[in-house]
Amino acid sequence: MNLSYWEYKNWLSNIDFTIIGSGIVGLSCALRLRTKFPGAKILILERGILPNGASTKNAGFACFGSLSEIIDDLQSHTEEEVLQLIKKRYDGLQLLRQNLGDKTIDYQQYNGYEIFTDNDESLFSTCLSQKDKINLLLKSIFGSSVFTTQDNIFNFKNIQSQYIVNQFEGQIDTGKMMDGLLKKVQSANINILNNCKVTGLNDLNTSVEIKTEHFTFSTNKVLIATNGFASQLGIKQVKPARAQVLITKPIDSLPIKGTFHLDKGYYYFRNIDDRILFGGGRNLDFKTEETTKLGQTQLVQQKLEQMLSEIILPDIDFEIEHRWSGIMGVGNQKKSMIEQRSNNVFCGVRLGGMGVAIGSIVGTELADLL
């Protein structure tokens, strides 16, 4: 790239900290670094025009795990490990709300609901039988029972007669959240270069050489916050997981309010601006959805529309207005990777689909490695 002397001098020289990724983790990391190192020169590199992974593409659930997901986690984790996971999600949500304010992110607490289809009778029975045990386990975090039951007040069809209700779950406006974070970072005198994909890192012990599609430069420290794209920078413990989403046109007098989970969280929907936002379905074809390619598949989109018609909006006319996808970072463990990779390279990745909940705290902990 034909950079001028001025461009190189002002944007790419004497960089103390370079953060790769301008999502929730990267921006939160930058803000924490500014607090710790007020005079540092901090640069953020973003592969997309906007944050390109999941931070601007998620469903905006302020959640920490449905009852069936927690029960499932207890099959592969100890009670203490599950408790730590949930506490980190809860603490992360409080940090996000504290950093930006509920008005900025349009935080609404309409409750979370887990619904079970007619074919999920066994799972529903398991959740009912384990509900009191899980409530007791979580009492040290929330101080009261998290999960209760409620009749089908939203008139969904082809489901069990009751929901599992989570009184502590909320929702946010993802766009407002990211806009608020970006403005806060920019006001802290931190530069962001968009449409700048990193293609290679070389830790030289005293500095790190960063290669991008446009130029090469040096920085003192690198902090990787690319999550779903982490494997492209050599972090093989993180696999990409594409999440497909659609949203309806506005629906008059839409009665549905809340965040809703189906099928152990593989499907999720919510109200927003008199619309239904609905996503999920990667369990239909895990291999195909293990990709960093943004896009949709006919298999998943047809399933989402079918469930809208048969379960969520069975007696309501609706039209789909928009479809998109985001890239999450998952792995064999649910615990995030926050670690030093080499002398001058650090990472905060593998958020496991809980970026809204833990992104702020992962970014903070990443900065605190320094």
C-alpha positions as CSV (number, residue, x, y, z in Angstrom):
1,M,0.0,0.0,0.0
2,N,1.3,3.4,-0.9
3,L,1.4,5.0,2.6
4,S,2.6,8.6,2.9
5,Y,5.2,9.6,5.5
6,W,2.3,11.3,7.5
7,E,0.1,8.2,7.5
8,Y,2.9,6.0,8.7
9,K,4.1,8.4,11.3
10,N,0.8,9.2,12.9
11,W,-1.0,5.8,12.6
12,L,1.6,3.1,12.5
13,S,4.7,4.3,14.4
14,N,5.6,3.8,18.1
15,I,2.6,1.7,18.8
16,D,2.5,0.4,22.4
17,F,-0.5,-2.0,22.1
18,T,-2.2,-3.3,19.0
19,I,-5.6,-5.1,19.5
20,I,-6.8,-7.3,16.7
21,G,-10.6,-7.2,16.6
22,S,-13.0,-4.3,17.4
23,G,-15.8,-6.4,18.9
24,I,-16.9,-6.3,22.5
25,V,-13.7,-8.0,23.8
26,G,-11.3,-5.8,21.7
27,L,-13.0,-2.5,22.6
28,S,-13.3,-3.4,26.3
29,C,-9.7,-4.4,26.3
30,A,-8.7,-1.1,24.8
31,L,-10.7,0.9,27.4
32,R,-9.0,-1.1,30.2
33,L,-5.6,-0.5,28.7
34,R,-6.3,3.2,28.5
35,T,-7.1,3.2,32.3
36,K,-3.9,1.2,33.1
37,F,-1.6,3.1,30.7
38,P,-3.0,6.6,30.2
39,G,-0.1,7.8,27.9
40,A,0.1,4.6,25.8
41,K,-0.5,4.7,22.0
42,I,-3.2,2.1,21.3
43,L,-4.3,0.9,17.9
44,I,-7.2,-1.4,17.0
45,L,-7.3,-3.3,13.7
46,E,-10.6,-4.5,12.4
47,R,-11.0,-6.9,9.4
48,G,-14.5,-5.5,8.5
49,I,-16.1,-2.1,7.8
50,L,-17.9,-2.7,11.1
51,P,-17.0,-5.3,13.8
52,N,-17.1,-8.4,11.6
53,G,-17.6,-11.5,13.8
54,A,-20.6,-11.6,16.2
55,S,-20.5,-8.4,18.2
56,T,-22.8,-6.5,15.8
57,K,-24.6,-9.6,14.5
58,N,-25.8,-11.3,17.7
59,A,-29.4,-11.5,18.9
60,G,-28.9,-9.2,21.9
61,F,-29.7,-11.7,24.7
62,A,-28.5,-10.6,28.1
63,C,-28.5,-14.2,29.3
64,F,-26.3,-16.6,31.3
65,G,-27.7,-20.0,30.3
66,S,-31.1,-21.7,30.0
67,L,-32.1,-24.5,32.5
68,S,-31.6,-27.3,30.0
69,E,-28.2,-25.8,29.0
70,I,-27.1,-25.7,32.6
71,I,-28.2,-29.3,33.2
72,D,-26.3,-30.3,30.0
73,D,-23.2,-28.6,31.2
74,L,-23.3,-30.5,34.5
75,Q,-22.8,-33.7,32.5
76,S,-19.3,-32.6,31.4
77,H,-18.4,-30.1,34.2
78,T,-18.3,-30.1,37.9
79,E,-20.8,-28.1,39.9
80,E,-18.1,-25.6,40.8
81,E,-17.0,-25.2,37.2
82,V,-20.6,-24.5,36.1
83,L,-21.1,-22.1,39.0
84,Q,-18.0,-20.2,37.9
85,L,-19.2,-20.1,34.3
86,I,-22.6,-18.6,35.3
87,K,-21.1,-16.2,37.8
88,K,-18.7,-14.9,35.1
89,R,-21.6,-14.4,32.7
90,Y,-23.6,-12.6,35.4
91,D,-20.7,-10.4,36.4
92,G,-19.9,-9.6,32.8
93,L,-23.5,-8.4,32.2
94,Q,-23.3,-6.2,35.2
95,L,-20.0,-4.8,34.0
96,L,-21.5,-4.1,30.5
97,R,-24.4,-2.3,32.1
98,Q,-22.2,-0.3,34.4
99,N,-19.7,0.7,31.7
100,L,-22.4,1.9,29.2
101,G,-25.6,2.4,31.2
102,D,-28.9,0.7,30.6
103,K,-30.2,3.6,28.5
104,T,-27.3,3.5,26.1
105,I,-27.7,-0.3,25.4
106,D,-31.6,-0.2,25.8
107,Y,-31.5,-2.9,28.4
108,Q,-34.9,-4.4,29.1
109,Q,-35.7,-7.2,31.6
110,Y,-38.8,-8.9,30.1
111,N,-37.7,-12.3,31.5
112,G,-36.2,-15.3,29.7
113,Y,-38.3,-18.2,28.7
114,E,-37.4,-21.8,27.7
115,I,-40.1,-23.5,25.7
116,F,-40.3,-27.1,24.8
117,T,-41.9,-28.6,21.7
118,D,-44.3,-31.5,21.8
119,N,-41.4,-33.8,20.9
120,D,-39.3,-32.5,23.8
121,E,-41.5,-34.0,26.6
122,S,-38.5,-36.0,28.0
123,L,-36.3,-32.9,28.2
124,F,-39.1,-30.9,29.7
125,S,-39.6,-33.5,32.4
126,T,-35.9,-33.6,33.1
127,C,-35.8,-29.8,33.5
128,L,-38.8,-29.9,35.9
129,S,-37.2,-32.6,38.0
130,Q,-33.9,-30.7,38.2
131,K,-35.3,-27.1,38.6
132,D,-35.1,-27.0,42.4
133,K,-31.6,-28.4,42.5
134,I,-30.3,-25.8,40.0
135,N,-32.1,-23.0,41.9
136,L,-30.3,-24.1,45.1
137,L,-27.0,-24.2,43.2
138,L,-27.4,-20.7,41.8
139,K,-28.7,-19.1,45.0
140,S,-25.2,-18.0,46.0
141,I,-25.1,-15.8,42.9
142,F,-28.7,-14.5,42.6
143,G,-29.9,-14.7,46.2
144,S,-33.3,-16.2,45.2
145,S,-34.8,-18.8,42.9
146,V,-33.9,-18.2,39.2
147,F,-36.2,-20.6,37.5
148,T,-40.0,-20.9,37.8
149,T,-42.7,-22.3,35.6
150,Q,-45.5,-20.4,33.8
151,D,-48.4,-21.3,31.5
152,N,-48.3,-20.7,27.8
153,I,-49.3,-17.0,28.0
154,F,-48.0,-16.1,24.5
155,N,-50.2,-18.7,22.7
156,F,-47.4,-20.6,21.0
157,K,-48.5,-23.8,19.4
158,N,-47.1,-27.4,19.3
159,I,-45.3,-26.9,22.6
160,Q,-45.5,-28.2,26.2
161,S,-48.2,-26.5,28.3
162,Q,-45.6,-24.6,30.5
163,Y,-42.5,-22.6,30.1
164,I,-39.4,-22.5,32.3
165,V,-39.1,-18.8,33.3
166,N,-35.8,-17.0,34.2
167,Q,-36.6,-13.8,36.0
168,F,-33.1,-12.4,35.7
169,E,-32.7,-12.6,31.9
170,G,-32.9,-9.4,29.8
171,Q,-32.3,-8.1,26.3
172,I,-30.3,-5.3,24.7
173,D,-30.1,-3.4,21.5
174,T,-26.9,-4.8,20.0
175,G,-26.4,-1.9,17.6
176,K,-26.7,0.7,20.4
177,M,-24.3,-1.2,22.6
178,M,-21.6,-1.3,19.9
179,D,-22.1,2.3,19.0
180,G,-21.7,3.3,22.6
181,L,-18.5,1.2,23.0
182,L,-17.1,2.7,19.8
183,K,-17.8,6.2,20.8
184,K,-16.2,5.6,24.2
185,V,-13.1,4.2,22.7
186,Q,-12.7,7.0,20.2
187,S,-13.2,9.6,23.0
188,A,-10.3,7.8,24.8
189,N,-7.9,8.7,21.9
190,I,-7.7,5.2,20.6
191,N,-7.4,4.7,16.8
192,I,-9.4,2.1,14.9
193,L,-8.4,1.1,11.4
194,N,-11.2,-0.7,9.6
195,N,-11.1,-3.1,6.6
196,C,-7.7,-4.2,7.8
197,K,-7.3,-7.9,8.0
198,V,-4.2,-9.3,9.8
199,T,-2.5,-12.1,7.8
200,G,0.5,-12.8,10.1
201,L,2.2,-12.2,13.4
202,N,5.9,-12.5,14.1
203,D,7.0,-12.1,17.7
204,L,10.6,-10.7,17.6
205,N,10.9,-10.8,21.4
206,T,11.4,-7.1,21.7
207,S,8.4,-6.3,19.5
208,V,5.9,-7.9,17.2
209,E,5.8,-7.6,13.4
210,I,2.2,-7.4,12.1
211,K,1.4,-8.2,8.5
212,T,-1.9,-7.0,7.1
213,E,-3.4,-7.2,3.6
214,H,-2.3,-3.5,3.2
215,F,0.9,-3.0,5.1
216,T,3.4,-4.3,7.7
217,F,4.4,-2.5,10.9
218,S,5.8,-3.2,14.4
219,T,4.1,-2.9,17.8
220,N,5.3,-3.5,21.3
221,K,2.4,-5.9,22.3
222,V,-0.4,-7.6,20.5
223,L,-3.7,-8.6,22.0
224,I,-5.9,-11.0,19.9
225,A,-9.6,-10.5,20.3
226,T,-10.9,-12.1,17.1
227,N,-12.9,-14.9,18.8
228,G,-14.5,-16.8,15.9
229,F,-11.6,-16.0,13.6
230,A,-8.9,-16.9,16.2
231,S,-7.8,-20.1,14.3
232,Q,-6.7,-18.0,11.4
233,L,-4.0,-16.5,13.7
234,G,-2.9,-19.9,14.9
235,I,-5.2,-20.5,17.9
236,K,-6.4,-23.9,17.0
237,Q,-8.3,-24.5,20.3
238,V,-11.0,-22.2,18.9
239,K,-13.4,-23.3,16.1
240,P,-15.7,-21.0,14.2
241,A,-19.4,-21.5,14.6
242,R,-21.7,-19.6,12.3
243,A,-25.1,-18.5,13.6
244,Q,-27.8,-17.7,11.1
245,V,-30.5,-15.1,12.0
246,L,-33.6,-13.6,10.4
247,I,-36.0,-10.8,11.4
248,T,-39.6,-10.2,10.4
249,K,-41.2,-6.9,9.3
250,P,-43.0,-5.1,12.0
251,I,-46.1,-6.9,13.3
252,D,-49.1,-4.9,14.5
253,S,-49.9,-5.4,18.3
254,L,-47.2,-8.1,18.7
255,P,-47.9,-9.7,22.1
256,I,-44.6,-11.4,22.6
257,K,-42.0,-9.8,24.9
258,G,-39.0,-11.6,26.3
259,T,-36.0,-13.7,25.2
260,F,-36.9,-17.3,24.3
261,H,-34.8,-20.5,24.1
262,L,-35.7,-23.8,22.4
263,D,-33.8,-27.1,22.0
264,K,-31.1,-26.5,24.6
265,G,-30.5,-23.1,23.2
266,Y,-29.8,-24.1,19.6
267,Y,-32.8,-21.9,18.7
268,Y,-33.6,-18.5,20.2
269,F,-35.9,-15.6,19.5
270,R,-37.0,-12.3,20.9
271,N,-39.1,-9.2,20.3
272,I,-37.4,-6.1,19.0
273,D,-39.1,-3.0,17.5
274,D,-42.4,-4.8,17.0
275,R,-40.6,-7.6,15.2
276,I,-39.5,-11.2,15.9
277,L,-35.8,-11.8,15.6
278,F,-35.1,-15.6,15.3
279,G,-31.8,-17.4,15.0
280,G,-30.1,-20.7,15.4
281,G,-30.2,-24.1,13.7
282,R,-26.5,-24.9,13.4
283,N,-27.2,-28.2,15.1
284,L,-28.9,-29.2,11.8
285,D,-25.5,-29.4,10.2
286,F,-22.6,-28.7,12.5
287,K,-19.9,-29.4,9.9
288,T,-21.3,-26.8,7.4
289,E,-21.7,-24.2,10.1
290,E,-18.1,-24.6,11.3
291,T,-17.0,-21.8,9.0
292,T,-15.8,-18.2,8.9
293,K,-17.9,-17.5,5.8
294,L,-20.8,-15.2,6.4
295,G,-24.0,-16.3,4.7
296,Q,-27.1,-18.5,4.9
297,T,-28.1,-22.0,3.9
298,Q,-31.5,-23.1,2.7
299,L,-31.6,-25.9,5.3
300,V,-31.4,-23.6,8.2
301,Q,-33.5,-20.8,6.8
302,Q,-36.3,-23.1,5.9
303,K,-36.3,-24.6,9.4
304,L,-36.4,-21.1,11.0
305,E,-39.4,-20.1,8.8
306,Q,-41.1,-23.4,9.5
307,M,-40.8,-22.9,13.3
308,L,-42.0,-19.3,13.0
309,S,-45.1,-20.5,11.2
310,E,-45.8,-23.6,13.3
311,I,-44.7,-22.6,16.8
312,I,-44.0,-18.9,17.4
313,L,-46.4,-17.0,15.1
314,P,-49.0,-19.7,14.1
315,D,-52.0,-17.4,13.8
316,I,-50.2,-14.2,12.7
317,D,-49.3,-13.1,9.2
318,F,-45.6,-12.2,8.9
319,E,-43.0,-11.4,6.3
320,I,-39.2,-11.8,6.6
321,E,-37.4,-8.5,6.0
322,H,-33.8,-9.3,6.6
323,R,-31.4,-12.2,7.1
324,W,-27.7,-12.3,8.3
325,S,-25.2,-14.5,10.1
326,G,-22.4,-14.0,12.6
327,I,-19.3,-16.1,13.6
328,M,-18.9,-17.3,17.1
329,G,-15.8,-18.9,18.7
330,V,-16.4,-22.3,20.4
331,G,-14.2,-25.2,21.6
332,N,-14.1,-28.4,23.6
333,Q,-14.3,-26.3,26.8
334,K,-16.7,-23.6,27.7
335,K,-14.1,-21.6,29.6
336,S,-12.7,-18.7,27.7
337,M,-9.1,-18.7,26.6
338,I,-7.4,-15.6,28.2
339,E,-3.7,-16.3,28.1
340,Q,-0.2,-15.2,27.0
341,R,0.7,-16.9,23.7
342,S,4.3,-15.7,23.4
343,N,6.6,-13.1,24.8
344,N,4.5,-10.2,23.4
345,V,1.3,-11.8,22.1
346,F,-1.8,-12.3,24.3
347,C,-5.3,-13.5,23.5
348,G,-8.9,-13.4,24.8
349,V,-11.0,-15.7,22.7
350,R,-13.5,-18.7,22.8
351,L,-16.5,-17.0,24.2
352,G,-18.8,-19.9,23.3
353,G,-21.8,-17.9,22.1
354,M,-21.9,-15.8,25.3
355,G,-20.2,-12.7,24.0
356,V,-22.8,-10.2,25.2
357,A,-22.5,-11.7,28.7
358,I,-18.8,-12.1,29.0
359,G,-17.2,-9.9,26.3
360,S,-16.7,-7.0,28.7
361,I,-15.1,-9.1,31.4
362,V,-12.9,-11.1,29.0
363,G,-11.6,-7.9,27.4
364,T,-10.8,-6.5,30.9
365,E,-9.0,-9.7,32.0
366,L,-7.1,-9.7,28.7
367,A,-5.8,-6.2,29.4
368,D,-5.0,-7.2,32.9
369,L,-2.5,-9.9,31.7
370,L,-0.1,-7.0,31.0
